[in-house]
Amino acid sequence: MGHFLSKNGYGLKKKSRKLRKKKKRRNCFLQGPCMLCFIVHSSSGSVEDDWPFESAAVSKLAERYVSLNSPEECARFLLSPGELAVWEGQGRSLLSKLIGPPALFCAVVPDYSEMVCKRKCAELQRCTPRKQPRCAFQEAMENGEERGDSRCLLPSLPSSSSSSSSPSEEDGSGVGRHTDAGSASTSSSSSCCCQPPQNESSEETRSAENTDTSHINQLPSSILLKVFSHLSVKERCLGASLVCKYWRDLCLDFQFWKQIDLSGLQQVKDDLLVKIASRRQNVTEINISDCRNVQDHGVCSLASNCPGLIKYTAYRCKQLSDVSLCTVAGHCPLLQKLHVGNQDKLTDHALKLLGEHCKELKDVHFGQCYSISDEGLVALAQGCNKLQRIYMQENKLVTDKSVQAFAENCPDLRFVGFMGCSVTSQGVIHLTRLQHLSSLDLRHISELNNETVMEVVRKCRNLMSLNLCLNWTINDRCVEIIAKEGRSLKELYLVSCKITDHALIAIGQYSSTIETVDAGWCKEITDQGATQIARSSKSLRYLGLMRCDKVNEETVERLVLQYPQIVFSTVMQDCKRTLERAYQMGWSPNTSTAS
């Protein structure tokens, strides 16, 4: 029927039809697969023999169709109610043989691939039909009648790649294609519910979709925030935030500005801290260690605007004075961690304010703050009863009075360090009150006797780490008592102590918990002590023998092979491990003649 109604289809003889079939030319105004083409090009051989139309009627209709000059007139001719009734009445018997029940003009077609012209769109893929509120044929007719619009409102069917290059398009079919494309774009909301949508699954579209879905920005923002959390502030500000606006917004997320680490950045000045304080008042942690251009004004501004500050770290900021720390103490009552080591200008006045206002303080570090004395530390110990860690280093003004104050007022202390302070055994003995003590650093205590150390080990049953380095008074007997009484001890540091092989043998014989022993620079240690402790100890995992000159390197090589679970530290062994790590990281020695 499609070719009977085409411009070249008004001849009814079989000879002329075969000639047109041989030339493979179609000038039907309706571009794309249609029911008329399906009937003509059907594989059934009985269509021509059983054709029910009278030749006169068909010729009349063909002549009327030939007289049409535009696709719009063709569409109106085919879709007019009178002509539909004629075609349905005359071709009901034939169409019922081909497609079953008389549903030719129904708005819903169940299978689109079988209704496609076999010659025109043989490679068309199935498309999922879109649900429409009403039939677009009826809506098109109504809109066309009401508006008087002469445009063809039939949406175009999807065409395959082969149809775009078929010879039939060269015979004036481009007009119909252009009209269909325009009507489809203007009436996309009212597309026909009996026709499939345009083919949107081309290879280019699919590749674009795959590329888009595999983009990192398709990840949930929570995952990207987790990834960005492993970057430093410098990497986020100068790297990630410059990628795109989305990453910039993520880098400005409030959780990244709750914990700010600016350590080592010399370009950080007071104006940056002022901006952070004005925009981010929820800062809980700030680290400005080694920021030598930060002054008291910047720290005061930050502390004044961030009352929720919990951790404040400022190592080696020698330019800061009591003013900054007093402001932190007065405006940050929730402060829990305070590390301000190596600040010469700090005095006892700031420590007194900390004891008055910061009742939640748990971790303090005042190493190498040479102006701090017992007066400030006693006030701090009396005001901050929740202290768990206290570390002092080379504070010559700190004596036994401070140690006694901490032992009496801070029962929760777990880590205590008084390296190089003016502390004696009379102050250290007070530490036996600390039942929760787990780590004790007593390096370089000039007047520390063995009896005090042994008493502390007996009373502090939870002690796990004991550092006695640089104490020449510690001998073999003290180490033997430590090995016997230290039921929870795991780390024992004895660098430059007055011990011999007997101390190492006692550790291997009596201790079942000690994992780390460092006996470096102990001149009396020999091969016998190193061999005996490695052989007898079941818990040992590290043995430091650095600069133990009486221990032969051949003995250590043999012990390394014999006890692979133990790490032996000597000059040669450390150099070998360093080279192995370098090789693993891709380093190769320079073999050039210049080197």
Sequence and secondary structure as in RCSB ss.txt:
>XXXX:A:sequence
MGHFLSKNGYGLKKKSRKLRKKKKRRNCFLQGPCMLCFIVHSSSGSVEDDWPFESAAVSKLAERYVSLNSPEECA
RFLLSPGELAVWEGQGRSLLSKLIGPPALFCAVVPDYSEMVCKRKCAELQRCTPRKQPRCAFQEAMENGEERGDS
RCLLPSLPSSSSSSSSPSEEDGSGVGRHTDAGSASTSSSSSCCCQPPQNESSEETRSAENTDTSHINQLPSSILL
KVFSHLSVKERCLGASLVCKYWRDLCLDFQFWKQIDLSGLQQVKDDLLVKIASRRQNVTEINISDCRNVQDHGVC
SLASNCPGLIKYTAYRCKQLSDVSLCTVAGHCPLLQKLHVGNQDKLTDHALKLLGEHCKELKDVHFGQCYSISDE
GLVALAQGCNKLQRIYMQENKLVTDKSVQAFAENCPDLRFVGFMGCSVTSQGVIHLTRLQHLSSLDLRHISELNN
ETVMEVVRKCRNLMSLNLCLNWTINDRCVEIIAKEGRSLKELYLVSCKITDHALIAIGQYSSTIETVDAGWCKEI
TDQGATQIARSSKSLRYLGLMRCDKVNEETVERLVLQYPQIVFSTVMQDCKRTLERAYQMGWSPNTSTAS
>XXXX:A:secstr
 TTTSSTT     HHHHHHHHHHT    SS S  HHHHHHT S TTTTTT  S HHHHHHHHHHHHT  SHHHHH
HHHH HHHHHHHHHHHHHHHHHHHSSS TT S  S SGGGS TTT TT         SS HHHHHHHHHHHHT  
S         HHHHT GGGGTTTHHHHHHHHHHHHHTGGG  TTS       HHHHHHHHHHHTSGGGS HHHHH
HHHTTS HHHHHHTGGGT HHHHHHHT GGGGTEEE TT TT  HHHHHHHHHH TT  EEE TT TT  HHHHH
HHHHH TT  EEE TT TT  HHHHHHHHHH TT  EEE  S TT  HHHHHHHHHH TT  EEE TT TT  HH
HHHHHHHH TT  EEEEES TT  HHHHHHHHHH TT  EEEEETSS BHHHHGGGGG TT  EEE TT TB  H
HHHHHHHHH TT  EEE TT TT  HHHHHHHHHH SS  EEE TT S BHHHHHHHHHH SS  EEE TT TB 
BHHHHHHHHHH SS  EEE TT TBS HHHHHHHHHH TTSEEE HHHHHHHHHHHHHHTT     SS  
